[in-house]
């Protein structure tokens, strides 16, 4: 087996590991995959982000379809988020293209944003139950006036995801819980996944246009992650959540600190 075949096998194995974690916990796709590609495989940050965005768009399409079938998607909130995130993503990609061509300094900014987003995601994962309990008793905004804050949240997520591929998962769900405490958690999760699909697709295509996607790498990751997600979802009821989420949070925190250091 030559080096290329070994790398393809290892990429598929990494995809399966991340897929299992996503199936078990519902979070960790972009937050695990991008730092894994950068820190373990030495993939350039911009290529890792672009490849991961198309990876996320592909894998979350299935999840979005399931939530749509089960009527656990609030399309009104999806439209509000997208009206902020899509323009913000396009603007961010435009800046990335200019900065990258001007001096390749975009890689440093991507690593910085990625590190910060990983630390924030680690906090959101570690304290998700407490945050849900907090959100169930109070709202950040007056009921009926959530439109503009949701659009602004979408814009922030659009910038973060386009720069780091991280932000539309645990962080997005947490923010939506605080904005819409009256909605069931399953509906918040379904809405967040549905919004992540077009955002990841726009971001991934944008990175492809500016030269930030490795198609061979993408195929290898999907070859491992698709069976991994299916297996993880089927076994999720048996997964030891009491230690799995803290372990995931610790991995994200260490990865974020390493990227920031």
Backbone as CSV, one residue per row, in Angstrom:
resi,resn,N_x,N_y,N_z,CA_x,CA_y,CA_z,C_x,C_y,C_z
1,UNK,0.855,-1.199,0.000,0.000,0.000,0.000,0.886,1.243,0.000
2,UNK,0.741,2.131,-1.020,1.591,3.307,-1.077,1.084,4.393,-0.149
3,UNK,1.834,5.498,-0.071,1.507,6.574,0.875,0.146,7.174,0.587
4,UNK,-0.180,7.381,-0.708,-1.469,7.966,-1.066,-2.623,7.095,-0.595
5,UNK,-2.494,5.783,-0.795,-3.550,4.875,-0.344,-3.688,4.880,1.164
6,UNK,-2.543,4.959,1.878,-2.569,5.014,3.339,-3.285,6.272,3.815
7,UNK,-2.971,7.405,3.181,-3.600,8.662,3.570,-5.097,8.618,3.316
8,UNK,-5.511,8.048,2.153,-6.933,7.941,1.859,-7.630,7.078,2.903
9,UNK,-7.001,5.978,3.308,-7.567,5.101,4.329,-7.683,5.838,5.664
10,UNK,-6.627,6.571,6.024,-6.641,7.316,7.283,-7.691,8.418,7.257
11,UNK,-7.861,9.080,6.107,-8.903,10.108,5.996,-10.288,9.488,6.162
12,UNK,-10.504,8.326,5.537,-11.789,7.642,5.677,-12.027,7.218,7.129
13,UNK,-10.955,6.766,7.787,-11.055,6.373,9.198,-11.392,7.572,10.068
14,UNK,-10.773,8.716,9.763,-11.078,9.947,10.502,-12.525,10.355,10.268
15,UNK,-12.992,10.230,9.012,-14.382,10.544,8.706,-15.345,9.660,9.477
16,UNK,-15.007,8.382,9.607,-15.858,7.461,10.355,-15.900,7.823,11.836
17,UNK,-14.741,8.179,12.401,-14.683,8.552,13.817,-15.540,9.791,14.092
18,UNK,-15.423,10.789,13.215,-16.220,12.005,13.381,-17.697,11.704,13.159
19,UNK,-17.999,10.871,12.164,-19.377,10.492,11.909,-20.015,9.794,13.100
20,UNK,-19.265,8.906,13.734,-19.766,8.232,14.938,-20.083,9.232,16.042
21,UNK,-19.173,10.202,16.232,-19.386,11.199,17.278,-20.614,12.055,16.984
22,UNK,-20.791,12.431,15.725,-21.969,13.216,15.347,-23.238,12.395,15.567
23,UNK,-23.201,11.116,15.200,-24.355,10.256,15.410,-24.688,10.070,16.876
24,UNK,-23.650,9.951,17.711,-23.851,9.779,19.159,-24.403,11.032,19.820
25,UNK,-23.807,12.200,19.513,-24.090,13.422,20.271,-24.864,14.478,19.502
26,UNK,-24.884,14.401,18.174,-25.561,15.417,17.378,-24.705,16.636,17.100
27,UNK,-23.523,16.705,17.667,-22.622,17.841,17.435,-21.212,17.314,17.156
28,UNK,-20.360,18.198,16.664,-18.954,17.834,16.521,-18.473,17.670,15.108
29,UNK,-19.372,17.812,14.092,-18.960,17.617,12.710,-17.845,18.550,12.290
30,UNK,-18.184,19.820,12.030,-17.177,20.793,11.642,-16.186,21.066,12.752
31,UNK,-16.670,21.053,13.993,-15.804,21.365,15.131,-14.708,20.330,15.313
32,UNK,-14.951,19.096,14.911,-13.932,18.047,15.007,-13.145,17.879,13.720
33,UNK,-13.848,17.931,12.582,-13.208,17.604,11.313,-12.138,18.610,10.909
34,UNK,-12.448,19.904,10.993,-11.476,20.914,10.541,-10.190,20.896,11.364
35,UNK,-10.253,20.926,12.704,-8.985,20.848,13.456,-8.255,19.525,13.258
36,UNK,-9.009,18.456,13.039,-8.388,17.154,12.773,-7.567,17.211,11.478
37,UNK,-8.141,17.813,10.459,-7.430,17.932,9.181,-6.200,18.831,9.303
38,UNK,-6.340,19.915,10.069,-5.237,20.875,10.200,-4.133,20.337,11.097
39,UNK,-4.515,19.833,12.288,-3.520,19.446,13.285,-2.926,18.067,13.032
40,UNK,-3.736,17.117,12.564,-3.256,15.748,12.407,-2.718,15.461,11.003
41,UNK,-3.413,15.983,9.984,-3.026,15.667,8.611,-2.255,16.797,7.924
42,UNK,-2.133,17.942,8.589,-1.356,19.034,8.015,-1.988,19.681,6.796
43,UNK,-3.312,19.613,6.671,-4.003,20.245,5.549,-4.015,21.758,5.775
44,UNK,-3.837,22.532,4.721,-3.872,23.993,4.828,-5.225,24.432,5.382
45,UNK,-5.246,25.402,6.305,-6.497,25.809,6.960,-7.630,26.133,5.993
46,UNK,-7.353,26.911,4.952,-8.410,27.291,4.026,-8.960,26.079,3.277
47,UNK,-8.089,25.150,2.898,-8.528,23.924,2.220,-9.337,23.048,3.169
48,UNK,-8.909,22.979,4.436,-9.633,22.188,5.438,-11.036,22.738,5.653
49,UNK,-11.148,24.057,5.742,-12.454,24.691,5.959,-13.365,24.471,4.762
50,UNK,-12.853,24.727,3.558,-13.674,24.561,2.359,-14.133,23.138,2.155
51,UNK,-13.226,22.197,2.342,-13.572,20.776,2.184,-14.588,20.353,3.233
52,UNK,-14.401,20.828,4.471,-15.311,20.456,5.544,-16.703,21.046,5.332
53,UNK,-16.786,22.235,4.739,-18.094,22.839,4.496,-18.916,22.010,3.507
54,UNK,-18.276,21.544,2.440,-19.000,20.689,1.493,-19.315,19.331,2.118
55,UNK,-18.418,18.849,2.961,-18.657,17.621,3.721,-19.891,17.794,4.613
56,UNK,-19.967,18.943,5.299,-21.096,19.211,6.188,-22.395,19.361,5.408
57,UNK,-22.339,20.051,4.262,-23.541,20.232,3.450,-24.102,18.892,2.998
58,UNK,-23.204,17.973,2.648,-23.637,16.653,2.183,-24.253,15.834,3.306
59,UNK,-23.555,15.780,4.450,-24.027,14.938,5.548,-25.278,15.518,6.224
60,UNK,-25.367,16.860,6.305,-26.511,17.462,6.995,-27.759,17.512,6.131
61,UNK,-27.606,17.310,4.814,-28.786,17.259,3.953,-29.708,16.119,4.373
62,UNK,-29.110,14.969,4.688,-29.904,13.821,5.134,-30.594,14.128,6.459
63,UNK,-29.846,14.732,7.389,-30.433,15.081,8.682,-31.552,16.094,8.534
64,UNK,-31.371,17.051,7.634,-32.398,18.054,7.397,-33.658,17.427,6.817
65,UNK,-33.469,16.462,5.916,-34.622,15.790,5.311,-35.428,15.028,6.363
66,UNK,-34.728,14.385,7.283,-35.397,13.639,8.352,-36.193,14.593,9.241
67,UNK,-35.565,15.702,9.638,-36.262,16.669,10.496,-37.445,17.303,9.770
68,UNK,-37.280,17.558,8.461,-38.378,18.123,7.685,-39.549,17.156,7.610
69,UNK,-39.252,15.878,7.437,-40.286,14.850,7.376,-41.026,14.748,8.706
70,UNK,-40.281,14.910,9.793,-40.880,14.816,11.126,-41.505,16.136,11.586
71,UNK,-41.458,17.152,10.723,-42.015,18.476,11.030,-41.375,19.095,12.274
72,UNK,-40.052,18.930,12.387,-39.323,19.538,13.503,-38.409,20.652,13.000
73,UNK,-38.851,21.325,11.938,-38.121,22.476,11.416,-39.047,23.683,11.390
74,UNK,-38.594,24.800,11.969,-39.352,26.055,11.906,-38.775,26.861,10.739
75,UNK,-39.424,26.781,9.583,-38.890,27.399,8.370,-38.878,28.922,8.457
76,UNK,-39.734,29.489,9.294,-39.712,30.944,9.491,-38.383,31.367,10.103
77,UNK,-37.910,30.616,11.090,-36.626,30.940,11.726,-35.482,30.664,10.757
78,UNK,-35.605,29.593,9.968,-34.581,29.293,8.966,-34.420,30.471,8.005
79,UNK,-35.535,31.038,7.545,-35.478,32.183,6.627,-34.830,33.387,7.294
80,UNK,-35.136,33.618,8.557,-34.533,34.745,9.275,-33.020,34.568,9.401
81,UNK,-32.615,33.365,9.786,-31.185,33.086,9.913,-30.470,33.234,8.570
82,UNK,-31.080,32.665,7.522,-30.447,32.686,6.202,-30.359,34.094,5.630
83,UNK,-31.325,34.941,5.954,-31.283,36.314,5.437,-30.107,37.093,6.018
84,UNK,-29.577,36.626,7.145,-28.370,37.244,7.693,-27.118,36.472,7.334
85,UNK,-27.202,35.136,7.338,-25.997,34.318,7.176,-25.484,34.254,5.741
86,UNK,-26.381,34.160,4.762,-25.936,34.013,3.372,-25.205,35.276,2.885
87,UNK,-25.777,36.477,3.058,-25.032,37.676,2.652,-23.715,37.823,3.416
88,UNK,-23.733,37.500,4.711,-22.510,37.603,5.512,-21.460,36.614,5.034
89,UNK,-21.896,35.414,4.655,-20.973,34.401,4.137,-20.346,34.862,2.825
90,UNK,-21.165,35.396,1.920,-20.661,35.868,0.633,-19.653,37.008,0.824
91,UNK,-19.967,37.920,1.744,-19.045,39.033,2.010,-17.734,38.517,2.595
92,UNK,-17.820,37.558,3.506,-16.620,36.984,4.127,-15.753,36.278,3.098
93,UNK,-16.388,35.532,2.202,-15.651,34.830,1.152,-14.955,35.817,0.219
94,UNK,-15.627,36.935,-0.045,-15.008,37.966,-0.870,-13.758,38.539,-0.221
95,UNK,-13.843,38.792,1.083,-12.683,39.307,1.820,-11.572,38.260,1.858
96,UNK,-11.944,36.992,2.095,-10.945,35.913,2.119,-10.211,35.801,0.789
97,UNK,-10.960,35.905,-0.286,-10.354,35.821,-1.614,-9.347,36.948,-1.817
98,UNK,-9.728,38.155,-1.396,-8.828,39.312,-1.564,-7.595,39.190,-0.678
99,UNK,-7.812,38.847,0.608,-6.691,38.748,1.547,-5.753,37.623,1.146
100,UNK,-6.335,36.484,0.725,-5.514,35.350,0.327,-4.649,35.671,-0.865
101,UNK,-5.207,36.369,-1.852,-4.446,36.728,-3.037,-3.439,37.817,-2.729
102,UNK,-3.736,38.657,-1.734,-2.852,39.775,-1.430,-1.573,39.342,-0.732
103,UNK,-1.617,38.247,0.046,-0.381,37.874,0.735,-0.454,36.580,1.512
104,UNK,-1.455,35.757,1.252,-1.618,34.478,1.933,-1.761,34.640,3.451
105,UNK,-2.164,35.815,3.887,-2.327,36.024,5.328,-3.673,35.510,5.823
106,UNK,-4.526,35.082,4.897,-5.844,34.577,5.304,-5.724,33.348,6.190
107,UNK,-4.672,32.536,6.007,-4.521,31.313,6.788,-4.437,31.611,8.282
108,UNK,-3.721,32.671,8.639,-3.562,33.028,10.060,-4.901,33.425,10.667
109,UNK,-5.677,34.251,9.940,-6.983,34.673,10.443,-7.926,33.483,10.608
110,UNK,-7.852,32.550,9.659,-8.703,31.359,9.739,-8.369,30.538,10.979
111,UNK,-7.087,30.332,11.242,-6.668,29.566,12.420,-7.112,30.262,13.709
112,UNK,-7.010,31.581,13.747,-7.404,32.339,14.931,-8.902,32.190,15.201
113,UNK,-9.709,32.403,14.157,-11.163,32.277,14.319,-11.533,30.845,14.668
114,UNK,-10.884,29.879,14.032,-11.155,28.472,14.314,-10.875,28.141,15.773
115,UNK,-9.749,28.611,16.293,-9.409,28.364,17.691,-10.444,28.929,18.646
116,UNK,-10.867,30.165,18.397,-11.873,30.809,19.257,-13.203,30.052,19.190
117,UNK,-13.629,29.681,17.979,-14.898,28.984,17.822,-14.877,27.609,18.484
118,UNK,-13.719,26.940,18.462,-13.615,25.636,19.122,-13.767,25.765,20.633
119,UNK,-13.158,26.798,21.200,-13.277,27.019,22.647,-14.737,27.318,23.013
120,UNK,-15.403,28.173,22.231,-16.808,28.495,22.496,-17.695,27.267,22.340
121,UNK,-17.401,26.443,21.333,-18.178,25.217,21.127,-17.976,24.248,22.284
122,UNK,-16.747,24.168,22.783,-16.457,23.305,23.929,-17.310,23.708,25.134
123,UNK,-17.419,25.000,25.374,-18.240,25.506,26.485,-19.707,25.157,26.254
124,UNK,-20.187,25.363,25.009,-21.588,25.073,24.693,-21.900,23.596,24.867
125,UNK,-20.969,22.725,24.470,-21.173,21.273,24.602,-21.146,20.852,26.067
126,UNK,-20.179,21.377,26.830,-20.003,20.972,28.228,-21.181,21.398,29.100
127,UNK,-21.750,22.572,28.803,-22.802,23.110,29.667,-24.158,23.177,28.957
128,UNK,-24.365,22.291,27.978,-25.596,22.352,27.192,-26.838,22.157,28.055
129,UNK,-26.819,21.190,28.954,-28.000,20.938,29.792,-28.318,22.134,30.677
130,UNK,-27.281,22.747,31.259,-27.494,23.920,32.093,-28.031,25.091,31.274
131,UNK,-27.521,25.236,30.044,-27.978,26.322,29.177,-29.428,26.113,28.759
132,UNK,-29.806,24.853,28.515,-31.199,24.564,28.174,-32.124,24.894,29.349
133,UNK,-31.683,24.522,30.560,-32.478,24.822,31.755,-32.607,26.327,31.956
134,UNK,-31.514,27.054,31.715,-31.532,28.516,31.845,-32.489,29.128,30.829
135,UNK,-32.430,28.651,29.580,-33.242,29.214,28.508,-34.728,28.932,28.709
136,UNK,-35.051,27.835,29.389,-36.458,27.472,29.560,-37.196,28.421,30.496
137,UNK,-36.468,29.220,31.264,-37.096,30.111,32.238,-37.032,31.586,31.860
138,UNK,-36.277,31.925,30.825,-36.149,33.333,30.462,-35.773,33.474,28.999
139,UNK,-36.030,34.637,28.437,-35.723,34.915,27.043,-34.824,36.139,26.953
140,UNK,-33.932,36.149,25.971,-33.042,37.296,25.781,-33.765,38.493,25.188
141,UNK,-34.854,38.246,24.470,-35.588,39.327,23.814,-37.066,39.217,24.147
142,UNK,-37.781,40.309,23.924,-39.211,40.328,24.155,-39.911,39.437,23.123
143,UNK,-40.799,38.540,23.552,-41.512,37.684,22.604,-42.195,38.504,21.513
144,UNK,-42.035,38.090,20.273,-42.594,38.818,19.148,-41.608,39.765,18.486
145,UNK,-40.454,39.944,19.133,-39.431,40.840,18.570,-38.120,40.091,18.309
146,UNK,-38.239,38.855,17.897,-37.046,38.031,17.689,-36.442,38.158,16.289
147,UNK,-37.158,38.831,15.371,-36.716,38.825,13.970,-35.318,39.403,13.783
148,UNK,-35.107,40.640,14.219,-33.805,41.279,13.996,-32.671,40.574,14.741
149,UNK,-32.848,40.195,16.026,-31.779,39.432,16.686,-31.450,38.126,15.970
150,UNK,-32.466,37.475,15.387,-32.223,36.224,14.666,-31.432,36.481,13.386
151,UNK,-31.770,37.558,12.678,-31.023,37.927,11.466,-29.569,38.243,11.818
152,UNK,-29.365,38.973,12.920,-28.006,39.299,13.363,-27.249,38.038,13.773
153,UNK,-27.938,37.118,14.458,-27.322,35.840,14.807,-26.896,35.104,13.541
154,UNK,-27.766,35.103,12.529,-27.434,34.466,11.266,-26.184,35.068,10.640
155,UNK,-26.075,36.401,10.708,-24.903,37.071,10.137,-23.625,36.657,10.858
156,UNK,-23.680,36.587,12.184,-22.508,36.169,12.965,-22.127,34.735,12.624
157,UNK,-23.130,33.856,12.544,-22.869,32.462,12.202,-22.302,32.358,10.786
158,UNK,-22.831,33.170,9.863,-22.347,33.155,8.491,-20.873,33.493,8.381
159,UNK,-20.442,34.516,9.129,-19.022,34.893,9.135,-18.179,33.784,9.760
160,UNK,-18.619,33.299,10.915,-17.850,32.281,11.637,-17.707,30.993,10.836
161,UNK,-18.806,30.540,10.240,-18.782,29.291,9.479,-17.925,29.432,8.228
162,UNK,-18.008,30.563,7.561,-17.228,30.768,6.340,-15.736,30.837,6.627
163,UNK,-15.384,31.309,7.818,-13.974,31.406,8.188,-13.429,30.118,8.793
164,UNK,-14.268,29.395,9.521,-13.760,28.270,10.311,-14.516,26.959,10.112
165,UNK,-15.666,26.994,9.468,-16.606,25.871,9.310,-17.271,25.497,10.637
166,UNK,-17.030,26.260,11.692,-17.582,25.984,13.020,-18.522,27.115,13.426
167,UNK,-19.636,26.768,14.091,-20.514,27.804,14.613,-21.987,27.519,14.413
168,UNK,-22.310,26.706,13.401,-23.716,26.427,13.122,-24.247,25.254,13.929
169,UNK,-23.413,24.612,14.739,-23.831,23.447,15.515,-24.235,23.802,16.926
170,UNK,-23.390,23.446,17.879,-23.717,23.648,19.297,-23.919,25.127,19.630
171,UNK,-23.113,26.008,19.041,-23.244,27.433,19.329,-24.551,27.971,18.771
172,UNK,-24.878,27.589,17.534,-26.133,28.035,16.933,-27.342,27.555,17.709
173,UNK,-27.322,26.306,18.122,-28.432,25.746,18.899,-28.583,26.481,20.226
174,UNK,-27.464,26.734,20.894,-27.503,27.429,22.185,-28.098,28.823,22.048
175,UNK,-27.659,29.565,21.032,-28.173,30.922,20.816,-29.667,30.902,20.490
176,UNK,-30.098,29.947,19.673,-31.513,29.845,19.330,-32.364,29.483,20.547
177,UNK,-31.823,28.651,21.431,-32.549,28.311,22.662,-32.794,29.552,23.520
178,UNK,-31.826,30.461,23.526,-31.968,31.683,24.314,-32.935,32.671,23.650
179,UNK,-33.005,32.646,22.315,-33.909,33.543,21.593,-35.337,33.012,21.558
180,UNK,-35.473,31.687,21.514,-36.800,31.058,21.393,-36.977,29.993,22.480
181,UNK,-37.038,30.400,23.744,-37.120,29.416,24.839,-38.411,28.605,24.832
182,UNK,-39.435,29.070,24.121,-40.698,28.355,24.108,-40.735,27.184,23.148
183,UNK,-39.760,27.111,22.244,-39.745,26.022,21.264,-39.110,24.763,21.855
184,UNK,-39.609,23.588,21.492,-38.982,22.337,21.941,-37.544,22.243,21.416
185,UNK,-36.688,21.585,22.171,-35.280,21.451,21.778,-35.157,20.739,20.430
186,UNK,-36.001,19.717,20.204,-35.934,18.976,18.944,-36.212,19.884,17.749
187,UNK,-37.107,20.840,17.935,-37.444,21.770,16.849,-36.300,22.775,16.629
188,UNK,-35.643,23.180,17.712,-34.482,24.077,17.604,-33.363,23.368,16.842
189,UNK,-33.100,22.119,17.208,-32.039,21.340,16.554,-32.349,21.149,15.076
190,UNK,-33.598,20.780,14.762,-33.987,20.588,13.374,-33.866,21.865,12.558
191,UNK,-34.255,22.980,13.163,-34.152,24.282,12.494,-32.699,24.642,12.239
192,UNK,-31.847,24.405,13.219,-30.417,24.713,13.079,-29.777,23.874,11.972
193,UNK,-30.125,22.592,11.904,-29.575,21.714,10.866,-30.056,22.155,9.483
194,UNK,-31.356,22.485,9.370,-31.901,22.913,8.087,-31.210,24.183,7.594
195,UNK,-30.923,25.106,8.511,-30.236,26.342,8.132,-28.786,26.081,7.758
196,UNK,-28.169,25.084,8.391,-26.750,24.812,8.143,-26.491,24.295,6.732
197,UNK,-27.487,23.651,6.126,-27.277,23.053,4.795,-26.995,24.115,3.729
198,UNK,-27.896,25.100,3.511,-27.585,26.106,2.484,-26.371,26.950,2.831
199,UNK,-26.161,27.222,4.122,-25.000,28.018,4.525,-23.705,27.286,4.216
200,UNK,-23.642,25.997,4.569,-22.436,25.207,4.294,-22.226,25.054,2.795
201,UNK,-23.312,24.931,2.047,-23.201,24.787,0.595,-22.648,26.058,-0.039
202,UNK,-23.181,27.196,0.367,-22.688,28.478,-0.152,-21.223,28.673,0.222
203,UNK,-20.894,28.407,1.491,-19.514,28.548,1.942,-18.571,27.600,1.234
204,UNK,-19.014,26.345,1.056,-18.172,25.354,0.388,-17.923,25.689,-1.067
205,UNK,-18.976,26.114,-1.776,-18.815,26.501,-3.176,-17.909,27.725,-3.290
206,UNK,-18.068,28.659,-2.351,-17.213,29.843,-2.353,-15.747,29.490,-2.169
207,UNK,-15.469,28.590,-1.234,-14.083,28.150,-1.021,-13.562,27.381,-2.231
208,UNK,-14.444,26.630,-2.891,-14.037,25.914,-4.104,-13.613,26.904,-5.188
209,UNK,-14.392,27.975,-5.349,-14.092,28.973,-6.374,-12.743,29.648,-6.114
210,UNK,-12.449,29.908,-4.840,-11.175,30.570,-4.531,-10.057,29.556,-4.259
211,UNK,-10.346,28.281,-4.572,-9.290,27.267,-4.537,-9.074,26.604,-3.205
212,UNK,-10.137,26.434,-2.414,-9.966,25.885,-1.076,-10.693,24.579,-0.828
213,UNK,-10.793,23.700,-1.833,-11.458,22.405,-1.657,-10.599,21.306,-2.265
214,UNK,-10.420,20.213,-1.509,-9.703,19.036,-1.996,-10.743,17.941,-2.213
215,UNK,-11.069,17.660,-3.473,-12.157,16.741,-3.786,-11.826,15.302,-3.433
216,UNK,-10.577,14.907,-3.596,-10.170,13.544,-3.219,-10.314,13.348,-1.718
217,UNK,-9.891,14.354,-0.970,-10.016,14.325,0.485,-11.485,14.263,0.883
218,UNK,-12.326,15.058,0.229,-13.762,15.078,0.524,-14.381,13.698,0.317
219,UNK,-14.040,13.048,-0.796,-14.582,11.719,-1.081,-14.154,10.707,-0.021
220,UNK,-12.900,10.795,0.420,-12.405,9.873,1.443,-13.131,10.077,2.770
221,UNK,-13.341,11.343,3.143,-14.040,11.638,4.396,-15.473,11.132,4.364
222,UNK,-16.155,11.351,3.239,-17.551,10.921,3.126,-17.666,9.400,3.133
223,UNK,-16.679,8.729,2.543,-16.692,7.264,2.507,-16.687,6.679,3.911
224,UNK,-16.029,7.368,4.837,-16.000,6.888,6.215,-17.116,7.451,7.068
225,UNK,-17.476,8.725,6.832,-18.413,9.387,7.738,-19.856,8.942,7.559
226,UNK,-20.259,8.635,6.326,-21.655,8.245,6.103,-22.022,6.975,6.874
227,UNK,-21.236,5.892,6.767,-21.546,4.731,7.620,-21.350,5.036,9.100
228,UNK,-20.410,5.936,9.416,-20.180,6.303,10.810,-21.379,7.004,11.415
229,UNK,-21.969,7.956,10.670,-23.152,8.676,11.156,-24.320,7.724,11.339
230,UNK,-24.509,6.820,10.379,-25.611,5.857,10.465,-25.444,4.961,11.693
231,UNK,-24.226,4.429,11.885,-23.963,3.555,13.028,-24.125,4.312,14.341
232,UNK,-23.588,5.518,14.399,-23.685,6.313,15.614,-25.121,6.658,15.958
233,UNK,-25.932,6.974,14.939,-27.339,7.309,15.171,-28.106,6.095,15.698
234,UNK,-27.816,4.921,15.132,-28.497,3.698,15.570,-28.118,3.316,16.996
235,UNK,-26.878,3.638,17.390,-26.384,3.266,18.719,-26.489,4.394,19.732
236,UNK,-27.037,5.539,19.319,-27.014,6.730,20.177,-27.725,6.516,21.503
237,UNK,-28.788,5.700,21.497,-29.516,5.475,22.749,-28.693,4.689,23.762
238,UNK,-27.662,3.994,23.289,-26.811,3.211,24.182,-25.505,3.931,24.517
239,UNK,-25.294,5.086,23.916,-24.031,5.805,24.116,-23.960,6.385,25.524
240,UNK,-22.818,6.273,26.198,-22.647,6.809,27.555,-22.483,8.332,27.534
241,UNK,-23.608,9.036,27.414,-23.578,10.492,27.254,-22.912,11.192,28.437
242,UNK,-22.975,10.572,29.617,-22.427,11.201,30.826,-20.939,11.500,30.712
243,UNK,-20.211,10.673,29.955,-18.779,10.959,29.785,-18.404,11.310,28.348
244,UNK,-19.306,10.975,27.398,-19.004,11.240,25.993,-18.969,12.739,25.700
245,UNK,-19.947,13.481,26.195,-19.976,14.923,25.953,-18.818,15.652,26.645
246,UNK,-18.524,15.357,27.913,-17.346,15.996,28.524,-16.053,15.680,27.773
247,UNK,-15.927,14.444,27.281,-14.731,14.079,26.516,-14.656,14.876,25.227
248,UNK,-15.802,15.026,24.537,-15.847,15.821,23.314,-15.490,17.274,23.604
249,UNK,-16.037,17.815,24.692,-15.737,19.197,25.063,-14.250,19.375,25.347
250,UNK,-13.634,18.392,25.999,-12.213,18.482,26.317,-11.357,18.449,25.053
251,UNK,-11.724,17.581,24.110,-10.988,17.510,22.839,-11.091,18.834,22.089
252,UNK,-12.281,19.404,22.059,-12.469,20.687,21.378,-11.674,21.797,22.058
253,UNK,-11.680,21.787,23.384,-10.964,22.810,24.141,-9.449,22.713,23.896
254,UNK,-8.921,21.504,23.926,-7.482,21.301,23.693,-7.114,21.702,22.280
255,UNK,-7.953,21.317,21.304,-7.685,21.673,19.908,-7.697,23.187,19.721
256,UNK,-8.704,23.844,20.333,-8.782,25.301,20.229,-7.583,25.977,20.845
257,UNK,-7.160,25.493,22.029,-6.008,26.088,22.700,-4.726,25.890,21.886
258,UNK,-4.614,24.724,21.265,-3.417,24.446,20.441,-3.364,25.374,19.227
259,UNK,-4.507,25.597,18.602,-4.549,26.485,17.441,-4.284,27.934,17.833
260,UNK,-4.768,28.337,19.006,-4.558,29.710,19.466,-3.122,29.914,19.975
261,UNK,-2.510,28.802,20.463,-1.158,28.899,20.982,-0.118,28.871,19.901
